[in-house]
């Protein structure tokens, strides 16, 4: 799916980012950046997963509903009392 060089580059950048975060003094900024880094790591862990294919839905029910609605509107329009 993705080029292995891209994944390797991303892993290297994430390693550098983690080292930079770890070098920060303890505090709210480090805690916030650590949480964001962990979310990014979870996303990275699933990059190479295969996407699940969903079964394609048939457009036939939508088309039939549209025709039925159009016919109902035409019948309602034709049977309305005339404004005389």
N, C-alpha and C positions, 0 to 999 in steps of 0.2 A: 504494500500500500504506500508507504513512505520510503524514500531513499535511505538506506542505512547510514550514509554520511550525514544526512540531516538529523537523524536520531542521535548519532554519536555527538554531533555538534551541540544539540540540545542538552544531552546528558552532561557534556563538559561545561556548558554555560550554567546549568543548574547546580553543578558541583561548586563552581566558583561563587555563585550566588549564595549557596548554603554556607560556604566558608566566610563570606563577607557578613552574613547575618550572625553567625556564631561569634565573630570578632566584636560585635557590638556589645556595649555594656547592658546588663540586665535592666529592663524597664519596659514601659508600655510600647515603645516603638519596636523593640526586638520581639516582643510577644505578638504584636500585630503582623510583623513581617514573617515570623515563623508560621503563624496560622495561614497566611496567604501562600507561603512556600509549600506547606503541606497540602493545600488544596491543589496547587499547581502540580505537585508530585503525583497526586491521585489521578489527575487528568493525564499526565505523562504515562502512568502505568497502564492506562487503557488505550493508548494511541495505537498500539499494534494489534488490538483485539479486532476480530472480524465483526463487521456490522451485521446485525441480523436482518435478513430479508423478510419483509412482510409480504403476504400473499396479496397480489393485486386485486383490487375490488372492481367489480363490473360496473360500468356506468349505466347499465340498463335500468336499474330501479330509479335513478335520478332522471333519466330521459322519460320514462313512463310517468313519473310524478309530474314532470314539466308539462307533458302533453295532457295529462288529466286536469291539471290546474288551468291550462289554456282553454280546454273544452268547457270546463265549468264556468270560466269567465265569459266565454262567448255565449253560452246558454243563458247565463244571468243577464248579460247585456241585451240579448234578443228578446227575453221575456219580461223585461222591466216595463212598467207602465209608461206610456209615452207622455211627454210633457206637452200638452196641447193648450 
